[in-house]
Amino acid sequence: MLKWKSSKKSKDRYQVKLNKFEQELNVLKTKKLQYLEGIELGQLPEGGIFSETALRSAVKAMMWRLIAGSVTFITSLKFSGSLATAFRIVGSDFFPRH
């Protein structure tokens, strides 16, 4: 009799978990159908997430040049083994002669 009660408790506990997972699955299925039908799932704030300004563009450009220069410097140093050569390569990248 004791074994039967503990089995029933286990069954009830797992049934609760199963019901929870089935509810979550139904929510996901609904979202999938909405997505497939072309309904927007989220709304962006008015005007988008951010606004692009001249200052922001300039900072992004400078940061990308810094990252690219660093990669070029490290790669040049690794292959040439010379600091002077690595600096010349990076310098020519930043200050090209026309």
C-alpha positions in Angstrom: 0.0 0.0 0.0 2.8 2.4 0.8 4.5 1.7 -2.5 1.3 2.5 -4.3 0.9 5.9 -2.6 4.5 6.9 -3.4 4.0 5.9 -7.0 0.8 7.9 -7.1 2.6 11.0 -5.7 5.4 10.5 -8.3 2.8 10.2 -11.1 1.0 13.3 -9.9 4.3 15.3 -9.7 5.3 14.2 -13.2 1.8 15.0 -14.5 2.1 18.5 -13.2 5.5 18.9 -15.0 4.0 17.4 -18.2 1.1 19.9 -18.1 3.6 22.8 -17.7 5.7 21.6 -20.6 2.6 21.2 -22.8 1.5 24.7 -22.0 4.9 26.1 -22.9 4.8 24.0 -26.1 1.4 25.4 -27.1 2.7 29.0 -26.6 5.7 28.2 -28.8 3.4 26.7 -31.5 1.2 29.8 -31.4 4.2 32.1 -31.8 5.5 29.9 -34.7 2.2 30.1 -36.5 2.1 33.9 -36.0 5.6 34.2 -37.4 4.8 32.0 -40.4 1.7 34.0 -41.1 3.8 37.2 -41.1 2.4 38.8 -37.9 5.1 40.8 -36.1 6.1 39.3 -32.8 7.6 42.4 -31.3 7.2 46.1 -31.8 10.2 48.4 -32.2 10.1 51.7 -30.4 9.0 54.7 -32.4 12.0 55.9 -34.5 13.9 52.6 -34.1 16.3 51.4 -31.4 19.0 54.1 -31.9 19.6 57.1 -34.0 22.7 57.5 -36.2 24.6 60.8 -35.8 27.7 62.1 -37.5 29.6 61.8 -34.2 28.5 58.2 -33.8 29.6 57.4 -37.4 33.0 59.1 -36.9 33.6 57.2 -33.6 32.6 53.9 -35.3 34.9 54.5 -38.2 37.9 55.4 -35.9 37.3 52.3 -33.7 37.2 50.0 -36.8 40.4 51.6 -38.1 42.0 51.0 -34.7 40.9 47.4 -34.6 42.0 46.8 -38.2 45.3 48.5 -37.6 45.9 46.3 -34.5 45.2 43.1 -36.4 47.5 44.3 -39.3 50.2 45.2 -36.8 50.1 41.8 -35.0 50.0 39.9 -38.3 52.8 41.9 -39.8 54.9 41.4 -36.7 54.3 37.7 -36.6 55.3 37.2 -40.2 58.1 39.7 -40.5 59.5 39.4 -37.0 60.4 43.1 -37.2 58.8 46.0 -35.3 60.0 48.5 -37.9 58.4 46.6 -40.7 55.1 46.1 -38.8 55.0 49.9 -38.0 55.7 50.7 -41.7 52.9 48.4 -42.9 50.4 49.8 -40.4 51.6 53.4 -41.1 51.1 52.9 -44.8 47.6 51.6 -44.0 46.7 54.7 -41.9 48.6 57.3 -44.0 48.7 56.1 -47.6 50.8 58.1 -50.1 48.9 59.2 -53.2 
